[in-house]
Amino acid sequence: MKERNNDQPENNKSYVSISLRKYITGQLSVILFSLTLLTLGLTGCKSNKSVASPSSDQDLVSTIAYDLNILVDYENEKIEAACGLTVENRFHHSVNRLPLVLYRLMRVTSVEDEQGRKLYFSQQVVSYEDWDKFQANFIEVNLKSPLQPGAKAILKIAYSGYLSGYTETGLSYVRDSIDRNFTIIRPDCLAYPQVGIPSWSANRAAGLQTFDYTVRVTVPKSLVVANGGRLIERLVSEQQVTYVYKNILPAWRIDVAIADYNLLEEPSLGLRVFYFKGDEPGARRVLEAMGNCLQLCTKWFGPLASKTDFTVIALPEGYGSQSDVTSILQTRDAFLNPEKLVQLYHELSHLWNVKSLDPLPPRFESEGLAMFLQYVTREELEERTGDLEAAARRTFESLKLKCRENPRLLEVPMIDYGREQLTDYSYTYGMLFFYVLSKMAGQEAMLQAVGSIYQNFCQTGATARQFLEHLQTPLGLNLEAFYQSWVFSTEAIRDICNFPSLDDLVRKYAPAARP
């Protein structure tokens, strides 16, 4: 990480312009954070009345990369930003228009293509078609020429506005705002443009997008910008500081937290903890737990293919804990609670997941496995014998209720959870899948088999079916009948619904496969 100081006294606006010009040349147009830009940028925008009605049959192209440049203007409680958005058309037909969603109090001021040509766009604040209370700025960008199958395009989007959360929708944790005490910029509040339409179900059906990102955030010098990526550069001027982060692994979200943070780190392991003043004992406990967990997982699964940093960022209470592939954001109450270390074990185990090659992965092979591993890890690191068993019994009872509340669980096999938007149940049903399998194969053999999958597929990725096929090889078991009951049919979930106890489930399936 580089740190540079600019000693010449400059006002806030001119400093940001100079910094952005330096980093955006050849990628984004120079952004002048002023009322003039807001006026001129709107010339490329249609009348709001001409916005097409959102439709779930619109093509949602794939997001490949972000290049975000954000100025946080605390005096006016707003952000002004430039967003470089790279997309790819993975359909078999061309695409003429790109739909985007952005927070309802933010406005796009201009859109350009990679050649700097202004693109015609429309925007209008609308309600989601399947969630009336949830409103967003719906933007449609007309491309100069159709985006052909397999082709990529870069949009340069200038936008600005305010954040005021989504608590009125029932998302009580999305209370985001521009506040010197704490500011968070994240996808939950649509704080940066995302490919999508005003339809919760349609956006979710498009699948989880993974992408690379670079994010540059300029704030007053007294504040610290925290992100789960790797800090590349920190530029300091008379009154401001710009933090530059890049993702470490393909990410599915960008989270930026800004506060008067303290930082605790272990550089040799690539571990960082951003914490609030007065919370150092909790931060040290978290840092130690992360180090111990990484060592244990390395012992079980072998070394990671490449060094991967991991960051924990504390949030004020009420903001909701979140996670990405190399970070976890924990609310302060969870951050200070030793019982919540299990969340860290869960997220750190994901570092040994292989990239899914399924368009809509069922996620039992990632989230179900992580749920299983978090309790095995806690038993080992915290000497909590019986923790996995107790968690399995709680999960069994919970699933008995869920399958009665949601009859689709008795109709859709787990392999189709991604396609049928049932992946919330991959955590629990998937956890029981691995629990019962460990009863059959033995826990130590199970862990070694998981490590074998990582070492064999970490470079190429794997489908869920490849995951299952490889799993049985190191275990030395014929698992075809077991897989049929648990993954490819609903037999096991029906048993969970009908059996009186977890012991009955184990008695049925533990002897189901033999070498």
C-alpha positions in Angstrom: 0.0 0.0 0.0 1.3 3.4 -1.0 0.7 6.5 1.1 1.3 10.0 -0.4 0.9 13.4 0.9 -0.1 16.5 -1.1 1.2 19.4 0.8 -0.3 22.3 -1.2 -3.4 23.7 0.5 -6.4 23.1 -1.7 -10.1 23.4 -1.2 -12.2 20.2 -1.2 -13.6 20.5 -4.7 -10.4 21.2 -6.5 -8.5 18.4 -4.6 -11.1 15.8 -5.6 -11.0 16.9 -9.3 -7.2 16.6 -9.4 -7.3 13.1 -7.7 -10.1 11.9 -9.9 -8.4 13.1 -13.1 -5.3 11.3 -12.2 -7.1 8.0 -11.7 -9.9 8.2 -14.2 -7.9 9.3 -17.3 -8.6 6.9 -20.0 -11.5 5.3 -18.0 -13.9 7.9 -16.8 -14.6 11.5 -17.7 -13.4 14.2 -15.4 -16.2 14.8 -12.8 -16.8 18.3 -11.6 -18.7 18.1 -8.4 -20.8 21.2 -9.0 -24.2 22.4 -9.9 -23.1 23.0 -13.5 -22.4 19.3 -14.1 -25.8 18.4 -12.6 -27.5 20.8 -15.1 -25.4 19.8 -18.2 -25.6 16.1 -17.5 -29.4 16.0 -17.6 -29.3 17.0 -21.3 -28.7 13.3 -22.1 -31.8 12.3 -20.2 -35.3 11.6 -21.5 -38.4 13.1 -19.9 -39.4 11.0 -16.9 -42.8 10.4 -18.5 -41.2 8.3 -21.3 -39.7 5.7 -19.0 -40.9 2.2 -20.0 -42.8 0.2 -17.5 -40.4 -2.3 -15.8 -40.8 -5.8 -17.1 -39.3 -9.0 -15.8 -38.5 -10.2 -19.3 -35.8 -7.5 -19.8 -32.3 -8.8 -20.3 -30.1 -8.5 -17.3 -26.5 -8.7 -18.6 -23.7 -9.9 -16.4 -21.7 -7.5 -14.3 -17.9 -8.0 -14.8 -16.3 -5.0 -13.0 -16.8 -1.7 -11.1 -14.5 1.3 -11.0 -16.1 3.5 -8.3 -15.0 7.0 -7.4 -16.9 8.5 -4.5 -16.7 11.9 -2.8 -18.5 12.0 0.5 -19.8 15.5 1.1 -20.7 15.7 4.7 -21.5 19.4 4.6 -24.4 18.7 2.2 -25.0 15.1 3.5 -24.7 13.6 0.0 -22.3 11.7 -2.2 -21.1 12.6 -5.7 -19.7 9.7 -7.7 -18.4 8.4 -11.0 -19.1 4.7 -11.7 -17.3 2.7 -14.4 -19.5 -0.3 -15.0 -18.3 -3.2 -17.2 -20.9 -5.7 -18.4 -20.9 -8.7 -20.6 -23.7 -10.1 -22.8 -23.9 -13.8 -22.0 -27.2 -14.3 -23.9 -27.4 -15.8 -27.4 -29.0 -12.6 -28.8 -27.9 -8.9 -28.9 -28.9 -6.4 -26.3 -29.9 -2.8 -27.1 -30.7 -1.4 -23.7 -29.2 -1.7 -20.2 -31.5 -1.5 -17.2 -30.1 -0.2 -13.9 -31.4 0.5 -10.4 -30.1 3.1 -8.0 -31.2 4.5 -4.7 -34.4 6.6 -4.9 -32.8 9.8 -3.7 -29.9 9.6 -6.3 -29.9 11.0 -9.8 -27.8 10.0 -12.8 -26.4 13.2 -14.4 -24.6 11.6 -17.4 -23.8 8.3 -19.1 -21.1 7.7 -21.6 -19.7 4.7 -23.4 -16.0 3.7 -23.5 -15.3 6.1 -26.4 -16.7 9.0 -24.4 -19.9 9.3 -26.4 -22.9 10.5 -24.5 -25.6 7.8 -24.2 -29.3 8.5 -24.2 -31.0 7.4 -20.9 -34.1 7.7 -18.9 -34.7 7.6 -15.2 -37.7 7.6 -12.9 -38.4 6.7 -9.3 -40.7 3.7 -9.3 -41.9 1.0 -6.9 -40.8 -2.6 -7.3 -43.5 -4.5 -9.1 -43.5 -7.2 -6.4 -42.8 -4.9 -3.4 -44.8 -1.7 -3.5 -43.0 -0.1 -0.5 -39.5 -0.5 -2.1 -38.7 2.3 -4.4 -35.7 2.9 -6.6 -34.5 5.1 -9.4 -35.0 2.9 -12.5 -32.6 3.9 -15.3 -32.6 2.6 -18.9 -29.6 3.3 -21.0 -29.8 3.0 -24.8 -26.6 1.8 -26.4 -25.1 3.3 -29.5 -25.0 -0.1 -31.1 -26.3 -3.5 -29.9 -24.2 -5.4 -27.5 -23.5 -8.7 -29.3 -23.4 -12.1 -27.6 -20.1 -12.6 -25.8 -19.3 -8.9 -26.1 -18.4 -6.5 -23.2 -19.3 -2.8 -22.7 -18.1 -0.1 -20.3 -20.5 2.5 -19.1 -19.3 5.7 -17.4 -22.0 6.9 -15.1 -22.0 10.1 -13.1 -24.5 10.3 -10.3 -25.1 12.1 -7.0 -27.6 12.3 -4.2 -28.6 11.3 -0.7 -29.0 8.2 1.4 -31.9 7.8 3.8 -32.3 4.1 4.2 -35.1 1.7 3.6 -36.6 1.3 7.1 -40.1 2.1 5.8 -40.0 -1.1 3.7 -39.5 -3.4 6.7 -35.7 -3.5 6.1 -35.1 -2.1 9.6 -31.3 -2.6 9.3 -31.0 -0.5 6.2 -30.8 2.8 8.0 -27.9 4.1 5.8 -27.2 7.9 5.7 -24.4 10.3 5.2 -23.3 11.1 8.7 -19.9 12.0 10.2 -20.4 9.5 13.0 -20.9 6.6 10.7 -21.6 6.2 6.9 -22.0 3.0 5.0 -22.2 2.6 1.2 -23.5 -0.8 0.2 -25.8 -2.6 -2.3 -28.6 -3.1 0.3 -29.3 0.6 -0.1 -28.5 0.7 -3.9 -25.8 3.2 -3.2 -24.1 2.5 -6.5 -25.7 1.6 -9.9 -26.6 -2.1 -10.3 -27.8 -4.0 -13.3 -31.4 -4.8 -12.6 -35.1 -3.8 -12.9 -37.7 -2.9 -10.3 -38.5 -6.5 -9.5 -37.1 -8.3 -6.5 -37.9 -11.8 -7.9 -36.5 -11.0 -11.4 -33.3 -9.7 -10.1 -32.8 -12.6 -7.8 -33.6 -15.1 -10.6 -30.8 -13.6 -12.7 -28.4 -15.2 -10.2 -25.6 -13.9 -8.0 -23.1 -11.8 -9.9 -19.4 -11.9 -9.1 -17.1 -9.1 -10.3 -13.8 -7.3 -9.7 -13.8 -3.8 -8.3 -11.7 -0.8 -7.6 -13.2 1.8 -5.3 -11.7 5.2 -4.4 -13.4 7.1 -1.5 -12.6 10.6 -0.5 -13.5 11.8 3.0 -12.3 14.3 5.6 -8.9 13.5 7.0 -10.2 12.7 10.4 -12.1 9.7 9.1 -11.1 6.2 8.1 -12.5 4.2 5.1 -12.8 0.5 5.6 -13.4 -2.1 2.9 -12.9 -5.8 2.6 -10.5 -5.5 -0.4 -6.8 -4.8 -0.3 -5.7 -1.2 0.4 -3.7 -0.1 -2.6 -3.1 3.5 -1.8 -3.9 6.3 0.6 -3.7 9.8 -0.7 -3.6 12.6 1.9 -4.1 16.3 1.2 -4.5 19.4 3.4 -8.1 18.5 4.5 -9.0 15.2 2.8 -7.8 11.7 2.3 -8.6 9.3 -0.5 -8.6 5.5 0.2 -8.1 3.2 -2.8 -9.2 -0.5 -2.5 -9.2 -3.4 -4.9 -11.0 -6.7 -4.4 -8.9 -9.7 -3.6 -11.2 -12.4 -4.9 -14.2 -12.1 -7.2 -16.8 -10.3 -5.1 -20.6 -10.2 -5.1 -21.0 -6.9 -3.2 -19.1 -3.7 -2.4 -19.2 -2.5 1.2 -17.6 0.8 2.3 -17.8 1.8 6.0 -16.6 5.2 7.1 -16.0 6.2 10.7 -13.4 7.2 13.2 -12.1 3.7 13.2 -9.0 2.2 14.9 -7.2 -0.6 13.1 -5.8 -3.8 14.5 -4.0 -6.1 12.1 -1.7 -9.2 11.7 0.2 -8.5 8.4 1.8 -11.9 8.2 -1.7 -13.5 7.9 -3.3 -10.6 6.0 -5.9 -10.1 8.8 -7.4 -6.7 9.7 -10.0 -5.6 12.2 -11.6 -2.1 12.0 -13.1 -1.3 15.4 -14.6 1.6 17.4 -12.7 3.3 20.1 -13.0 1.6 23.5 -13.6 -1.8 21.8 -9.9 -3.0 21.6 -10.4 -6.1 23.8 -13.1 -7.4 21.5 -11.0 -6.6 18.4 -8.1 -8.6 19.8 -10.3 -11.5 20.5 -11.7 -11.4 17.0 -8.2 -11.1 15.5 -6.9 -14.1 17.5 -10.0 -16.2 16.6 -9.4 -15.5 12.9 -5.8 -16.5 13.1 -6.7 -19.7 14.9 -9.4 -20.6 12.5 -7.2 -20.1 9.4 -4.5 -22.4 10.9 -7.1 -25.0 11.7 -8.7 -24.9 8.2 -5.2 -25.1 6.6 -4.6 -28.2 8.7 -7.8 -29.7 7.5 -8.0 -28.6 3.9 -4.4 -27.7 2.9 -3.0 -24.3 2.0 -5.0 -21.8 0.0 -4.0 -21.5 -3.6 -3.0 -17.9 -3.1 -2.6 -15.6 -0.1 -5.9 -14.1 0.8 -6.5 -11.2 3.2 -9.6 -11.1 5.4 -11.1 -8.1 7.1 -13.7 -7.7 9.9 -15.4 -4.3 10.1 -17.5 -3.2 13.1 -20.8 -1.5 12.5 -23.1 0.3 14.9 -25.9 -1.7 16.4 -28.9 -2.0 14.2 -27.2 -1.9 10.9 -27.2 -5.7 10.3 -24.2 -8.0 9.9 -23.1 -8.7 6.3 -20.4 -10.7 4.6 -18.5 -10.9 1.3 -15.9 -13.4 0.2 -13.0 -11.7 2.1 -14.8 -9.7 4.8 -17.5 -9.7 7.4 -19.3 -6.6 8.7 -20.5 -7.2 12.2 -22.7 -5.0 14.3 -21.0 -3.9 17.5 -23.1 -6.1 19.8 -22.1 -9.1 17.8 -18.6 -7.9 17.5 -18.2 -7.8 21.3 -20.0 -11.1 21.9 -17.8 -14.2 22.1 -20.7 -16.3 21.1 -20.8 -14.6 17.7 -17.3 -15.8 16.8 -19.0 -18.7 15.1 -20.0 -16.2 12.3 -16.3 -15.7 11.6 -15.7 -19.4 11.4 -18.5 -19.7 8.9 -17.1 -16.9 6.7 -13.5 -18.0 6.9 -14.4 -21.5 5.8 -15.7 -20.1 2.6 -12.1 -19.3 1.6 -11.8 -23.0 0.8 -14.9 -23.1 -1.4 -14.3 -23.6 -5.1 -15.9 -21.3 -7.7 -19.3 -22.6 -8.7 -19.7 -23.3 -12.4 -23.5 -23.6 -12.1 -25.5 -20.6 -13.5 -27.8 -20.8 -10.4 -25.9 -22.9 -7.8 -27.9 -24.7 -5.2 -25.5 -23.5 -2.5 -25.7 -26.5 -0.2 -22.1 -27.2 -1.3 -21.0 -23.8 0.0 -23.5 -22.5 2.6 -24.6 -25.9 3.9 -21.0 -26.9 4.2 -20.0 -23.7 6.0 -22.8 -24.2 8.5 -21.5 -27.6 9.2 -17.9 -26.4 9.5 -18.7 -23.5 11.8 -19.8 -25.8 14.5 -17.0 -28.3 14.0 -14.5 -25.4 14.2 -16.1 -24.1 17.4 -15.9 -27.5 19.0 -12.2 -27.7 18.2 -11.1 -24.1 19.0 -13.3 -23.4 21.9 -13.4 -26.9 23.4 -17.2 -27.0 23.1 -17.9 -30.7 22.9 -21.3 -31.5 21.5 -21.8 -28.2 19.8 -22.3 -29.8 16.3 -24.8 -32.3 17.7 -26.8 -29.6 19.5 -26.9 -27.5 16.4 -28.0 -30.4 14.2 -30.9 -31.1 16.6 -32.0 -27.4 16.5 -31.8 -27.4 12.8 -33.8 -30.6 12.5 -36.6 -29.2 14.6 -36.5 -25.9 12.7 -36.7 -27.7 9.3 -39.7 -29.8 10.5 -41.6 -26.5 11.0 -40.3 -24.9 7.8 -41.3 -27.8 5.5 -44.9 -27.5 6.9 -44.9 -23.8 6.3 -43.4 -24.0 2.8 -44.8 -27.0 0.9 -42.4 -26.4 -1.9 -39.6 -27.9 0.2 -41.5 -31.2 -0.3 -41.6 -30.7 -4.0 -38.2 -29.3 -5.1 -35.0 -31.4 -4.7 -32.0 -29.6 -3.2 -30.1 -29.7 -6.5 -32.7 -27.2 -7.9 -32.7 -24.8 -4.9 -30.8 -22.1 -6.9 -33.1 -22.3 -9.9 -36.2 -22.3 -7.7 -35.0 -19.5 -5.4 -34.9 -21.7 -2.3 -31.3 -21.2 -1.4 -32.2 -19.8 2.1 -32.9 -23.5 3.0 -29.5 -24.6 1.6 -28.0 -23.4 4.9 -30.1 -25.6 7.1 -31.0 -28.7 5.0 -27.4 -28.6 3.5 -26.0 -28.5 7.0 -27.9 -31.7 7.9 -26.8 -33.3 4.7 -23.1 -32.9 5.7 -23.9 -33.8 9.4 -25.5 -37.2 8.4 -22.7 -37.8 5.8 -20.1 -37.3 8.5 -21.9 -39.9 10.6 -21.5 -42.3 7.7 -17.9 -41.5 6.8 -16.4 -40.2 10.0 -15.7 -36.6 10.7 -11.9 -36.8 10.0 -12.5 -38.5 6.6 -15.2 -36.0 5.8 -12.8 -33.0 6.4 -10.1 -34.6 4.3 -12.5 -35.2 1.4 -13.6 -31.5 1.5 -9.9 -30.5 1.3 -9.5 -32.8 -1.6 -12.2 -31.0 -3.5 -10.6 -27.7 -2.9 -7.1 -28.9 -4.0 -8.5 -30.5 -7.1 -10.9 -27.7 -8.2 -9.5 -24.4 -6.8 -8.1 -23.4 -10.2 -11.0 -24.5 -12.4 -14.1 -24.4 -10.3 -16.8 -27.1 -10.2 -20.5 -27.7 -10.5 -22.5 -29.1 -7.6 -22.6 -32.4 -9.4 -18.8 -32.5 -9.8 -18.6 -31.6 -6.1 -20.7 -34.6 -5.2 -19.0 -37.0 -7.6 -15.5 -36.1 -6.3 -16.6 -36.2 -2.6 -17.3 -39.9 -2.7 -13.9 -40.9 -4.1 -11.7 -39.9 -1.1 -14.4 -41.2 1.2 -14.3 -44.6 -0.4 -18.1 -44.9 -0.3 -20.8 -45.5 -2.9 -23.1 -42.5 -2.2 -25.4 -42.8 -5.2 -28.5 -43.9 -3.1 -27.6 -41.3 -0.4 -27.4 -38.5 -3.0 -30.6 -39.6 -4.6 -32.5 -39.3 -1.3 -30.9 -36.0 -0.1 -30.0 -34.1 -3.3 -31.9 -35.3 -6.3 -35.2 -36.1 -4.7 -37.2 -34.9 -1.7 -37.1 -38.2 0.2 -34.8 -37.0 3.0 -36.7 -33.7 3.6 -39.9 -35.6 3.8 -38.3 -37.9 6.4 -37.3 -34.8 8.4 -40.8 -33.6 8.2 -42.2 -36.9 9.4 -39.6 -38.5 11.7 -40.0 -37.7 15.4 -36.3 -37.1 16.0 -32.9 -36.6 14.5 -31.9 -40.0 15.8 -34.5 -41.6 13.5 -33.0 -39.7 10.5 -29.5 -40.8 11.3 -30.6 -44.4 11.9 -32.1 -44.5 8.4 -29.3 -42.9 6.4 -26.1 -43.6 8.3 -25.8 -47.2 7.0 -27.2 -46.3 3.6 -23.8 -46.5 1.8 -20.9 -48.8 2.2 -17.6 -49.3 0.3 
